[in-house]
Amino acid sequence: MIRRRNLLLIALLFFTLFILTTNYLLIILPSSENEVRKEITTEEKIYQELEKLPIQYKQRPLIEEKTTDIFLENIRKTDKKLESLNLEQLWREANSWVSKTQLLNLSSPSLGKVFFALKNAKIIKSDVDTRGTQLKLLLTLEGDQQVVFKPKWYEKERIIEGPVYAGKDRYGSEIIGFYLSVILKRPLTPASLQRDYLIPLLKEITELVYMESVIFVKKEDPVCEDQNSFINGAVIFNIKASLSNYRSPWQRTYKKGKKAHWQEFSDAYCKTVKEKLPKKRVYDLIDTSIFDFLIQNGDRHHYETFDDTVIWLDNGKGLGNPNVHHIDILAPLYQCCILRRETWKALLGLTGGELRKKLESMPDINNFITEDHLKAIEARLLIIFATIEYCKHYKEADHYLL
Ligand SMILES: *[C@@H]1O[C@H](CO)[C@@H](O)[C@H](O)[C@H]1NC(C)=O
C-alpha cells in the first residue's frame, strides 16, 4: 500500500517537473531568444558612436592642407586658346602622369591646359561605348585622346528612390568623385569635368552614331536638355593604360531578399577576405569604401586596378538620395577595422566644414550638386568617424592599425 502511494507520489513529482520544464521552455526560452534578436546591430552601434562623437571631429583641423589649393591654382593656368596648344604633346604629357599612386599630377602647371583641352578640343570621332549597360559615348578629341562622355539624365534636384544602385548614372557623381579623390589626396580617379554643348559638337561626328545616340536618348528616356537643346554631361579622361578587373568581395547580390556572404556573416567576413587578398589590396578596398560612402556610390560590384593599385573608375551612382546614408557601403571598414594612416590623416584634415569648403571651391560644382547633397556628404564624414570610433571600442585593439 505504502509502496503504491510512493509510486504515485513519484509519478506526480515527475508530472509536475514535466509541466514546469515545458512551461520554462515555452515561456522563458522564447523571451531570451528575443533578447538575442534584440542585440543591437553594427549600424546601431555606429549611430550610438555618432551621438557621442568627440569634439575634435567637429572642429576645424589644426593643420591646413594645401593639396586642393595647389590643384586649383594649377587648373587656372591656361590662356584659354586652343590654337596655342600642341594637343598631341599635351595628351602625351597627361598620359605620362599615370602611375600606381596617381592618375594625374596634381602639382603640374600643365593641368590648366589639359582641363581646357578636355572641355574644348574638337571632337573628331564618336562611338557608342559598349562597356557597361548605360548609354555613354567614347569620343576622340583632336590630338588623339579618347574620353568617355556620360550625359546628364536627371536634374540635380531629382531624388533617386530605391536600392543603392537604382537609376541611371549621374554625371555629377563622376565629377564629384574626381574632386573628392583630389581632396583626399588620392588622385585615383581620371580627370572628369563638365563639358557642355554636345549636340553641336555631335554634328561633327559620323551621322550614324549621332542618329543612334539620339534614338537611344529620345526613345528610352529623354536626356535633360537646356533651352538651346544642348546636352550637358561629364567628359572622363580615358587613360591609355592596361587595367585589370576583379569582382569585389563586397559585391551585392542585386536580388531582393537574397543576402551576400558579407551581409550574412558580417563579423567573420573580413577574415576570409584577408586570407585571399594581399594586405595592400584590402587597404585599397577600405579606402575605396570610404570614397564610395561619401558620395553613396553603392554599385562597385567590380573594381579596376592599375599596376596592382585599386583605381576609382565608374563613380556614377553617387548623388542619388541626400536623405539616405547606406551605411553598408562602409562594410569593408567596419568589418575589417583597419585603415591606412594617410587616409586617416586626410580625413582629419576635412573636419569642421573643411570638406564642404574644399568641394565648393571646385569648378562648376553648383551645376550638379544641391545644398542637400553637400550637407549629406558632411554628415557622412561624421558617420565615417563614428565607424572608426566603433572600431576602437568594439574590436580588439590590435586589429586597429592606425
Ligand atoms: C608633377 O609635376 C611637377 C611640377 O611640374 C614635377 O616636378 C613632377 O616631376 C611631376 N611628377 C610626375 C610624376 O610627373
The ligand as an SDF file (V2000), in Angstrom:
LIG
                    3D

 14 14  0  0  0  0  0  0  0  0999 V2000
   54.4760   66.6250  -61.3850 C   0  0  0  0  0  0  0  0  0  0  0  0
   54.6470   67.9780  -61.6830 O   0  0  0  0  0  0  0  0  0  0  0  0
   55.7400   68.5950  -61.0040 C   0  0  0  0  0  0  0  0  0  0  0  0
   55.7290   70.0660  -61.3610 C   0  0  0  0  0  0  0  0  0  0  0  0
   55.8530   70.2370  -62.7340 O   0  0  0  0  0  0  0  0  0  0  0  0
   57.0370   67.9080  -61.3900 C   0  0  0  0  0  0  0  0  0  0  0  0
   58.0960   68.4690  -60.6500 O   0  0  0  0  0  0  0  0  0  0  0  0
   56.9290   66.4160  -61.0960 C   0  0  0  0  0  0  0  0  0  0  0  0
   58.0610   65.7470  -61.5610 O   0  0  0  0  0  0  0  0  0  0  0  0
   55.7130   65.8170  -61.7760 C   0  0  0  0  0  0  0  0  0  0  0  0
   55.5530   64.4430  -61.3850 N   0  0  0  0  0  0  0  0  0  0  0  0
   55.2870   63.4610  -62.2640 C   0  0  0  0  0  0  0  0  0  0  0  0
   55.1850   62.0950  -61.7040 C   0  0  0  0  0  0  0  0  0  0  0  0
   55.1440   63.6610  -63.4590 O   0  0  0  0  0  0  0  0  0  0  0  0
  1  2  1  0
  1 10  1  0
  2  3  1  0
  3  4  1  0
  3  6  1  0
  4  5  1  0
  6  7  1  0
  6  8  1  0
  8  9  1  0
  8 10  1  0
 10 11  1  0
 11 12  1  0
 12 13  1  0
 12 14  2  0
M  END
$$$$
